[in-house]
């Protein structure tokens, strides 16, 4: 009996050490938010789908100190700006990053189709900026190098990630909180089958409608077409896309690649002939499943 109790105690200790933790993005009043009767929803079938996010958070996964590289990645799950594929393109990816010694921080960001937003399109970027700042604020405590914090996004989450990489200095929150003065610029971007453009003919219409509404102005369309927003200080980028993607045409990544090259931004791009859309870690696809290894090599070479 004593032996069994000891094993249980050891198992509980290991489990506690391996647990992730969740932090609210906004400790007090949530900016660009209004009270409604809307409630956050989470549905678990083959994946966990979260919608109508009311209280944005970051879920932090840290590798052991012995294996930590100092790098960290804020992960933006996709879902067409309608839902978040929270485990499939979020927590599963964070756990894999941990296996590479990299901190994974899953962002549960507010979705623009929620009634709780004051200005719908502002909330996702506002939350992404705050997530980057919070990671840097806690960098020393979490054994992270605050100059090696990147962003990663899948599909519409890739649009949010590329928006952060091109609009990181956009002033959306006028709070005097010290965290608000920390840079929100990602040190690198990882874009997985990303939505990039809001323009025809390659726009993912569902993402655009959810983010900007059914009849957005040309000004808004251009502002959130991130191939038009690349600057000299846009961070180095890693892109993965499939040629047969029927959801988000591969031209989204091609246009962004071209814009990065024109500004001499380092970019590595991997296009696979097949794979479709929304494959996350691609564990069941013999060709696609190589992308995490390619990313690992790229991440290790960033500071060489």
Secondary structure, 3 states (H helix, E strand, C coil): CHHHHHHHHHHHHHHHHHCCEEEECCCCCCCCECCCCCCCEEEECCCEEEECCCCCEEEEECCCCCCCCCCEEEEECCCCCCCEECHHHHHHHHHHHHHCCCEEEEEECCCCCCCCECCCCHHHHHHHHHHHHHHHHCCCCCCCCCCCEEEEEECHHHHHHHHHHHHCCCCCCCCCCHHHHCCCCCCEEEEECCCCCCCCCCCCHHHHHHHHCCCCCHHHHHHCCHHHCCCCCCCEEEEEEECCCCCCCCHHHHHHHHHHHHCCCCEEEEEECCCCCCCCCCCCCCCHHHHHHHHHHHHHHCCC
